[in-house]
Amino acid sequence: RPDDPEVVRGVARLFQRHGEASEAASDPAASEQAYAKAADLYRRLLTLTPGDADVPKELAASLYGRAQGLESVARWADARRVFGEAAEAYRAAGGPRAAVSVARCRYHEANNLA
């Protein structure tokens, strides 16, 4: 059921957790792939549930995790691009910690020189 928001959210969260577990197990390739799939699903969820305030935050977290995975395997240009995407997603999500999250992403973005 690809158009059911709850199914899409559930699968996205599974990929997010898989990314976290792979990161903890020091498997950056699996982590990056899982975070990428989660981010794709969260982007889809943005169109399915445009008023859901949690989705932009979940997307941002997935993008940040993916960028860290790319950084850890020295894919500098990709990491820089995805940190930029994460910063924009955190900015769009808003909230009291958005500025800190954006700054953290911009710091990493600036330090991944291609």
VEXPA-593644 format. One record per residue (C-alpha): residue in three letters; residue number from 1; x negated, y, z negated. Coordinates in steps of 0.05 Angstrom, whole numbers. Example, Ala and Ser with C-alpha at 12.3 -4.5 7.8 and 13.67 -1.06 7.14 Angstrom:
REM VEXPA-593644
- Ala | 1 | -246 | -90 | -156
- Ser | 2 | -273 | -21 | -143
This chain:
REM VEXPA-593644
- Arg | 1 | 0 | 0 | 0
- Pro | 2 | -47 | 54 | 25
- Asp | 3 | 4 | 110 | 15
- Asp | 4 | 21 | 93 | -57
- Pro | 5 | -16 | 144 | -101
- Glu | 6 | -20 | 98 | -161
- Val | 7 | -52 | 42 | -120
- Val | 8 | -101 | 91 | -88
- Arg | 9 | -118 | 120 | -156
- Gly | 10 | -128 | 51 | -186
- Val | 11 | -174 | 28 | -131
- Ala | 12 | -213 | 94 | -134
- Arg | 13 | -222 | 85 | -209
- Leu | 14 | -247 | 14 | -198
- Phe | 15 | -300 | 39 | -149
- Gln | 16 | -318 | 95 | -198
- Arg | 17 | -329 | 44 | -254
- His | 18 | -368 | -1 | -207
- Gly | 19 | -412 | 59 | -191
- Glu | 20 | -423 | 72 | -265
- Ala | 21 | -438 | -2 | -279
- Ser | 22 | -486 | -7 | -220
- Glu | 23 | -521 | 57 | -243
- Ala | 24 | -529 | 27 | -313
- Ala | 25 | -556 | -37 | -283
- Ser | 26 | -608 | 4 | -244
- Asp | 27 | -578 | -14 | -176
- Pro | 28 | -577 | 55 | -142
- Ala | 29 | -557 | 28 | -73
- Ala | 30 | -495 | -7 | -100
- Ser | 31 | -480 | 53 | -144
- Glu | 32 | -484 | 102 | -87
- Gln | 33 | -439 | 59 | -43
- Ala | 34 | -387 | 51 | -98
- Tyr | 35 | -386 | 125 | -113
- Ala | 36 | -379 | 140 | -39
- Lys | 37 | -318 | 95 | -33
- Ala | 38 | -288 | 126 | -96
- Ala | 39 | -298 | 196 | -68
- Asp | 40 | -265 | 176 | -2
- Leu | 41 | -205 | 150 | -40
- Tyr | 42 | -201 | 212 | -84
- Arg | 43 | -201 | 255 | -21
- Arg | 44 | -143 | 213 | 5
- Leu | 45 | -108 | 221 | -62
- Leu | 46 | -115 | 297 | -56
- Thr | 47 | -69 | 294 | 5
- Leu | 48 | -21 | 245 | -28
- Thr | 49 | -15 | 284 | -93
- Pro | 50 | -33 | 357 | -79
- Gly | 51 | -9 | 382 | -147
- Asp | 52 | -47 | 331 | -189
- Ala | 53 | -99 | 371 | -229
- Asp | 54 | -139 | 309 | -248
- Val | 55 | -156 | 287 | -177
- Pro | 56 | -205 | 344 | -161
- Lys | 57 | -242 | 329 | -226
- Glu | 58 | -245 | 255 | -209
- Leu | 59 | -270 | 271 | -139
- Ala | 60 | -324 | 317 | -167
- Ala | 61 | -348 | 264 | -216
- Ser | 62 | -352 | 212 | -160
- Leu | 63 | -391 | 260 | -116
- Tyr | 64 | -439 | 277 | -172
- Gly | 65 | -451 | 203 | -186
- Arg | 66 | -464 | 190 | -113
- Ala | 67 | -512 | 249 | -109
- Gln | 68 | -551 | 222 | -168
- Gly | 69 | -556 | 154 | -134
- Leu | 70 | -582 | 186 | -71
- Glu | 71 | -632 | 227 | -111
- Ser | 72 | -657 | 165 | -146
- Val | 73 | -676 | 131 | -80
- Ala | 74 | -709 | 194 | -53
- Arg | 75 | -656 | 210 | -1
- Trp | 76 | -667 | 283 | -14
- Ala | 77 | -628 | 315 | 43
- Asp | 78 | -567 | 271 | 30
- Ala | 79 | -572 | 284 | -45
- Arg | 80 | -575 | 359 | -33
- Arg | 81 | -514 | 357 | 12
- Val | 82 | -473 | 315 | -36
- Phe | 83 | -493 | 357 | -97
- Gly | 84 | -466 | 416 | -57
- Glu | 85 | -401 | 379 | -44
- Ala | 86 | -396 | 362 | -118
- Ala | 87 | -407 | 435 | -138
- Glu | 88 | -350 | 456 | -92
- Ala | 89 | -305 | 402 | -120
- Tyr | 90 | -320 | 423 | -192
- Arg | 91 | -306 | 495 | -173
- Ala | 92 | -240 | 476 | -141
- Ala | 93 | -222 | 434 | -202
- Gly | 94 | -230 | 493 | -248
- Gly | 95 | -223 | 486 | -322
- Pro | 96 | -266 | 509 | -381
- Arg | 97 | -328 | 470 | -361
- Ala | 98 | -326 | 482 | -287
- Ala | 99 | -380 | 536 | -287
- Val | 100 | -428 | 490 | -325
- Ser | 101 | -415 | 432 | -278
- Val | 102 | -424 | 477 | -217
- Ala | 103 | -489 | 504 | -245
- Arg | 104 | -514 | 433 | -259
- Cys | 105 | -499 | 413 | -187
- Arg | 106 | -531 | 475 | -158
- Tyr | 107 | -594 | 462 | -199
- His | 108 | -600 | 391 | -171
- Glu | 109 | -582 | 416 | -101
- Ala | 110 | -638 | 467 | -104
- Asn | 111 | -689 | 416 | -129
- Asn | 112 | -676 | 366 | -73
- Leu | 113 | -716 | 396 | -18
- Ala | 114 | -714 | 361 | 49
